[in-house]
Amino acid sequence: MRKGRRGVSLNVVPAKAGSHPSGDGAADKWVPAFAGTTILVDREQRVAFAYFAAKLCFFFLLLLTSTPAFAACIGAVAGDGTRLWRAAAADGASSVTYLGHSSFLIESPQGVRIVTDYNGIHRAAVTPDIVTMNNAHTTHYTDAVEPGVKFVLRGWDPGGRIASHQLDYRDVRVHNVPTNIRDFGATRYNGNSIFVFDVAGLCIAHLGHLHHTLTQAHLTELGSIDIVMVPVDGSFTLNQHDMVAALQQLKPKIVLPMHVFSEATLDRFLARAADSFRVRRLPEPIIRVSRADLPSEPELIVLPGR
C-alpha cells in the first residue's frame, strides 16, 4: 500500500481478468484512476518500466530521424500542419457497424474485419480477422475466441506488465495506448488500452473503459484521431463532464457513443456534448466513411443499439 494524492492510501493491483466492480454503488470505495501515474512495487515492474521507457525513447528517436511505422495516425505532418497520408488512403471507404455494448465491426477497403471489445456476446455475422479486448472485464473480453480469428489483441498484460501492440496487416494498422482503471480501493495501472486503427487513411480510436482524462503523453501516442468510439454511461467509466473534456482533447471529426445503458443516460451525454458536436441519429447501425466524407464540423453520430 502506498500514499497517493492528498494522502489517500492506494492499493496497487495489476491488471488481470475478472470482475471489476464499479459504478454508482461502488463510488464510496473508489480510488481515482490517475492519468499518467504508475507505481512500481517490485523488481519485475521496475524492469518492465525500464523496458517501456527505453522503447518510448526509441520511438521518439524514430520520430526525429525517420518516418515512423505508424506515421499515418501518429503524426507525419506537412509544412502547413496537415497530416501526410499514404497513397492508399484514397482507395476506398471503410465501414463501422455498431454491434452492441462496446463492440463495433470495422471493415477496411481490402476486406479486413476487426471487432472491438470482443466478448463472445456481441458477435458480427462474419468472422473477424482481428479482435481487440480493451480491459479484463467479462463484458469486454473472452478467452473463447471463435476459430478463424488471426490476431487477438488484449489491452492488458495478464502477466502484470504493460500491453504493447503494433500490428500491420494488409491495409490495416493497429496500436494501443494503455490507460489506468479504478477499482475497489485501488487503481489498476495499465489495465485498459485505447486501440487506434489506421484504416484507409482514417484514424479510428476505441477508448475502451476509459476512467480518466488524457495526458499529453497519451495524446502524442494516440496521434490525430478522426473517429472515436466513446463510453457515455458516466458511472462505470469516466463521468460525462470529463468524458466530453477528453473528446475536446482528441478533437475528432466523428464521435460514436457506446457503453449506453439507457436512453436517459444517452440524452444527458448528448446535452453535454451539444456545444462541441452536431448531433445526428441514424436509422441503421452502420456508417461508411472515407477521408473525403469527414464532416467539416465535428459530429456526434448515434447508431441504434445497446
C-alpha positions, 0 to 999 in steps of 0.5 A: 500500500502506498500514499497517493494524492492528498494522502489517500492510501492506494492499493496497487493491483495489476491488471488481470481478468475478472470482475471489476466492480464499479459504478454508482454503488461502488463510488464510496470505495473508489480510488481515482484512476490517475492519468499518467501515474504508475507505481512500481512495487517490485523488481519485475515492474521496475524492469518492465518500466525500464523496458517501456521507457527505453522503447518510448525513447526509441520511438521518439528517436524514430520520430526525429530521424525517420518516418515512423511505422505508424506515421499515418495516425501518429503524426507525419505532418506537412509544412502547413500542419496537415497530416501526410497520408499514404497513397492508399488512403484514397482507395476506398471507404471503410465501414463501422457497424455498431454491434452492441455494448462496446463492440463495433465491426470495422471493415477496411477497403481490402476486406479486413474485419476487426471487432472491438471489445470482443466478448463472445456476446456481441458477435458480427455475422462474419468472422473477424480477422482481428479482435481487440479486448480493451480491459479484463472485464467479462463484458469486454473480453473472452478467452473463447475466441471463435476459430478463424480469428488471426490476431487477438489483441488484449489491452492488458498484460495478464502477466502484470506488465504493460500491453504493447501492440503494433500490428500491420496487416494488409491495409490495416494498422493497429496500436494501443495506448494503455490507460489506468482503471479504478477499482475497489480501493485501488487503481489498476495501472495499465489495465485498459488500452485505447486501440487506434486503427489506421484504416484507409487513411482514417484514424479510428480510436476505441477508448475502451473503459476509459476512467480518466482524462488524457495526458499529453503523453497519451495524446502524442501516442494516440496521434490525430484521431478522426473517429472515436468510439466513446463510453457515455454511461458516466458511472462505470467509466469516466463521468460525462463532464470529463468524458466530453473534456477528453473528446475536446482533447482528441478533437475528432471529426466523428464521435460514436457513443457506446457503453449506453445503458439507457436512453436517459443516460444517452440524452444527458451525454448528448446535452453535454456534448451539444456545444462541441458536436452536431448531433445526428441519429441514424436509422441503421447501425452502420456508417461508411466513411472515407477521408473525403466524407469527414464532416467539416464540423465535428459530429456526434453520430448515434447508431441504434443499439445497446 
